[in-house]
Amino acid sequence: MAKKKCDQCKDEITTAFRVRHLSLHYAQKEWVFLCDDCLNEVKPNNSSYKYGGTWKA
């Protein structure tokens, strides 16, 4: 089964959420992949947050 690493905590995951949550991501036109736990940390009250899809193994 294919796995990705969470760009924040570096855990190996089988479901990743493609997001932008920092102004740096927009400036560099970059998406990051986060696990569910990290997503729940960065999403609340974040005006820079944007969901870009779900990757599944």
VENMO-V896967 format. One record per pair of residues at least 24 apart in sequence whose ideal C-beta (glycine too) atoms are under 10 Angstrom apart, sorted by the first residue. I is the first residue (numbers start at 0). J is the second residue. If there is no record, write none. Layout:
BEGIN
I,J ; I,J
END
This chain:
BEGIN
0,56 ; 1,54 ; 1,55 ; 1,56 ; 2,56 ; 3,32 ; 3,33 ; 3,34 ; 3,54 ; 3,55 ; 3,56 ; 4,32 ; 4,34 ; 5,31 ; 5,32 ; 5,33 ; 5,34 ; 5,35 ; 5,36 ; 5,37 ; 5,38 ; 6,30 ; 6,31 ; 6,32 ; 6,33 ; 6,34 ; 6,37 ; 7,31 ; 7,32 ; 7,33 ; 7,34 ; 7,36 ; 7,37 ; 7,38 ; 7,40 ; 7,41 ; 8,33 ; 8,34 ; 8,36 ; 8,37 ; 8,40 ; 9,34 ; 9,37 ; 10,34 ; 10,36 ; 10,37 ; 12,36 ; 12,37 ; 12,54 ; 12,55 ; 12,56 ; 13,54 ; 13,55 ; 13,56 ; 14,53 ; 14,54 ; 14,55 ; 14,56 ; 15,52 ; 15,53 ; 15,54 ; 15,55 ; 15,56 ; 16,41 ; 16,42 ; 16,50 ; 16,51 ; 16,52 ; 16,53 ; 16,54 ; 17,49 ; 17,50 ; 17,51 ; 17,52 ; 17,53 ; 17,54 ; 18,42 ; 18,45 ; 18,47 ; 18,48 ; 18,49 ; 18,50 ; 18,51 ; 18,52 ; 19,45 ; 19,47 ; 19,48 ; 19,49 ; 19,50 ; 19,51 ; 20,45 ; 20,46 ; 20,47 ; 20,48 ; 20,49 ; 20,50 ; 21,45 ; 21,47 ; 21,48 ; 22,46 ; 22,47 ; 23,47 ; 24,48 ; 24,49 ; 24,51 ; 25,49
END
